[in-house]
Amino acid sequence: MNPLEIHKTAVITPIGLFEYVFMTFGLRNAAQTMQRYIDSIIRGISRCYAYVDDMLIASVDQESHKSDLGLVFSKLSEHGIVVNPQKCDFGQSELKFLGFLVSSKGISSLPEKVQFLKEFPLPKTVQELRRFLATSNFYHPFLKDAAKEQACLLGLAKNKVKKDSILIAWTEDTQSAFESC
């Protein structure tokens, strides 16, 4: 953290004033700052993708993977960033990354999430419907006609308060749209 900014993190307690000397994720712009910092470190490494503290190195084969790892570790080390090997998966041909399944075949939805959506019970309240829509919307690129089906369901939640527990009046069309999602 920039020493000139430390005073902005001050917290007053009964036993005194405390200031953070390192950025914590509780601070408003911490995630964005971390993302910019990581992006600046890995800039120029073509097969390295980062999202805050998650990193994917998409190498074409084992030999280039070793080379790519060496380059990434070198860059991270130059900036004092330590990697926890227990949180790493090296040399995988398929892995879960940011809620998706990534492989040489491309990106797909996680099978357990697809199963979750298939088994999701018909929502009784607007709050339950919004939960379903948020989950299914995350995977909309993999769902055929998702926008069309979800638009029908969004009508049931329109003009309702966020945590509305009013029961939904399902019609044949809306129930069909739900089952198609």
C-alpha positions as CSV (number, residue, x, y, z in Angstrom):
1,M,0.0,0.0,0.0
2,N,1.2,3.5,-0.7
3,P,2.5,5.0,2.6
4,L,0.7,8.3,1.7
5,E,-2.6,6.5,1.6
6,I,-2.4,4.4,4.8
7,H,-4.1,7.1,7.0
8,K,-7.3,6.6,4.9
9,T,-7.6,3.1,6.3
10,A,-7.7,4.2,9.9
11,V,-10.2,2.5,12.3
12,I,-11.0,4.1,15.7
13,T,-11.4,1.6,18.5
14,P,-11.7,2.0,22.3
15,I,-8.0,1.1,22.6
16,G,-6.7,3.4,19.9
17,L,-6.4,4.2,16.2
18,F,-5.4,1.4,13.9
19,E,-4.2,1.7,10.3
20,Y,-3.7,-1.0,7.6
21,V,-0.2,-1.1,6.2
22,F,-1.3,-3.7,3.6
23,M,-4.4,-3.5,1.5
24,T,-7.2,-5.8,2.7
25,F,-10.0,-7.1,0.5
26,G,-12.5,-5.3,2.7
27,L,-11.4,-1.9,1.2
28,R,-13.7,-0.6,-1.5
29,N,-11.3,-0.7,-4.5
30,A,-9.0,-3.5,-3.3
31,A,-10.2,-6.1,-5.9
32,Q,-9.8,-3.6,-8.8
33,T,-6.4,-2.5,-7.5
34,M,-5.3,-6.1,-7.2
35,Q,-6.5,-6.9,-10.7
36,R,-4.7,-4.0,-12.3
37,Y,-1.5,-5.0,-10.4
38,I,-1.7,-8.6,-11.5
39,D,-2.5,-7.5,-15.1
40,S,0.6,-5.3,-15.1
41,I,2.8,-8.2,-14.0
42,I,1.6,-10.7,-16.5
43,R,1.3,-8.2,-19.4
44,G,3.0,-9.7,-22.5
45,I,2.5,-13.4,-21.4
46,S,0.2,-14.5,-24.1
47,R,-1.3,-17.7,-22.6
48,C,-1.7,-16.4,-19.0
49,Y,-5.1,-15.2,-17.8
50,A,-5.8,-13.8,-14.3
51,Y,-8.8,-12.9,-12.3
52,V,-7.7,-11.2,-9.1
53,D,-5.8,-14.1,-7.4
54,D,-6.8,-16.9,-9.8
55,M,-4.5,-17.6,-12.7
56,L,-4.8,-19.9,-15.7
57,I,-1.9,-20.7,-17.9
58,A,-3.3,-22.3,-21.2
59,S,-0.2,-23.9,-22.8
60,V,-0.4,-26.0,-25.9
61,D,1.7,-28.9,-24.6
62,Q,3.7,-30.1,-21.6
63,E,7.0,-28.6,-22.7
64,S,5.6,-25.1,-23.4
65,H,3.6,-25.4,-20.1
66,K,6.9,-25.8,-18.2
67,S,8.3,-22.8,-20.0
68,D,5.2,-20.7,-19.4
69,L,5.2,-21.6,-15.7
70,G,8.8,-20.6,-15.4
71,L,8.1,-17.2,-17.0
72,V,5.0,-16.6,-14.8
73,F,6.8,-17.6,-11.6
74,S,9.8,-15.4,-12.5
75,K,7.5,-12.4,-13.1
76,L,5.6,-13.0,-9.8
77,S,8.9,-13.5,-7.9
78,E,10.2,-10.2,-9.3
79,H,7.2,-8.5,-7.7
80,G,7.4,-10.3,-4.3
81,I,4.3,-12.4,-5.0
82,V,4.5,-15.9,-3.4
83,V,2.5,-18.8,-4.8
84,N,1.0,-21.5,-2.5
85,P,1.7,-24.8,-4.3
86,Q,-1.1,-26.5,-2.5
87,K,-3.6,-24.2,-4.2
88,C,-2.2,-24.9,-7.6
89,D,-3.1,-27.5,-10.3
90,F,-0.2,-28.0,-12.7
91,G,-0.3,-29.7,-16.1
92,Q,-4.0,-30.4,-16.2
93,S,-5.7,-31.0,-19.5
94,E,-9.1,-30.0,-17.9
95,L,-9.9,-27.9,-14.8
96,K,-12.5,-25.9,-13.1
97,F,-11.8,-22.1,-13.4
98,L,-14.1,-19.3,-12.3
99,G,-17.2,-21.5,-12.4
100,F,-16.5,-23.1,-15.8
101,L,-14.8,-26.2,-17.1
102,V,-11.8,-25.3,-19.2
103,S,-10.1,-27.8,-21.5
104,S,-8.4,-28.0,-24.9
105,K,-12.0,-28.5,-26.4
106,G,-13.0,-25.0,-25.0
107,I,-15.1,-23.7,-22.2
108,S,-18.2,-25.4,-20.9
109,S,-20.5,-25.2,-17.9
110,L,-19.8,-27.4,-14.9
111,P,-21.8,-30.6,-15.0
112,E,-22.8,-30.3,-11.3
113,K,-24.2,-26.8,-12.0
114,V,-26.2,-28.0,-15.0
115,Q,-27.6,-30.8,-12.8
116,F,-28.4,-28.2,-10.1
117,L,-30.4,-26.2,-12.6
118,K,-32.2,-29.2,-14.0
119,E,-33.2,-30.3,-10.4
120,F,-34.1,-26.7,-9.3
121,P,-37.7,-26.9,-7.9
122,L,-40.3,-24.6,-9.4
123,P,-39.8,-21.4,-7.5
124,K,-42.7,-20.4,-5.2
125,T,-41.7,-16.8,-4.5
126,V,-40.1,-13.9,-6.4
127,Q,-37.0,-14.3,-4.3
128,E,-36.6,-17.9,-5.2
129,L,-37.2,-17.1,-8.9
130,R,-34.5,-14.4,-8.8
131,R,-32.1,-16.9,-7.3
132,F,-32.8,-19.3,-10.2
133,L,-32.5,-16.6,-12.8
134,A,-29.2,-15.4,-11.5
135,T,-27.8,-18.9,-11.5
136,S,-29.1,-19.8,-15.0
137,N,-28.0,-16.4,-16.4
138,F,-24.4,-17.2,-15.4
139,Y,-24.5,-20.1,-17.8
140,H,-26.6,-18.4,-20.5
141,P,-24.0,-18.8,-23.2
142,F,-24.5,-22.5,-23.0
143,L,-28.3,-22.5,-22.8
144,K,-30.3,-22.5,-26.0
145,D,-32.7,-19.5,-26.3
146,A,-31.9,-18.5,-22.7
147,A,-32.7,-14.8,-23.2
148,K,-36.1,-15.5,-24.7
149,E,-37.0,-18.0,-21.9
150,Q,-35.7,-15.8,-19.2
151,A,-37.5,-12.7,-20.5
152,C,-40.8,-14.5,-19.9
153,L,-39.7,-15.4,-16.3
154,L,-38.4,-11.9,-15.6
155,G,-41.9,-10.6,-16.2
156,L,-43.0,-12.5,-13.0
157,A,-40.4,-10.6,-11.0
158,K,-40.9,-7.2,-12.6
159,N,-41.8,-4.3,-10.3
160,K,-41.4,-6.5,-7.2
161,V,-39.2,-5.7,-4.2
162,K,-35.9,-7.5,-4.1
163,K,-36.6,-10.0,-1.3
164,D,-40.3,-10.4,-2.1
165,S,-41.9,-13.5,-0.6
166,I,-45.2,-13.1,-2.5
167,L,-46.2,-16.3,-4.2
168,I,-45.8,-16.5,-7.9
169,A,-48.9,-17.2,-10.1
170,W,-47.5,-19.6,-12.7
171,T,-49.2,-19.9,-16.1
172,E,-48.7,-22.6,-18.6
173,D,-46.4,-20.3,-20.6
174,T,-44.2,-19.3,-17.7
175,Q,-43.9,-22.8,-16.4
176,S,-42.9,-24.0,-19.9
177,A,-40.3,-21.2,-20.0
178,F,-38.9,-22.3,-16.6
179,E,-38.7,-25.9,-17.7
180,S,-36.8,-24.8,-20.9
181,C,-34.2,-22.9,-18.9
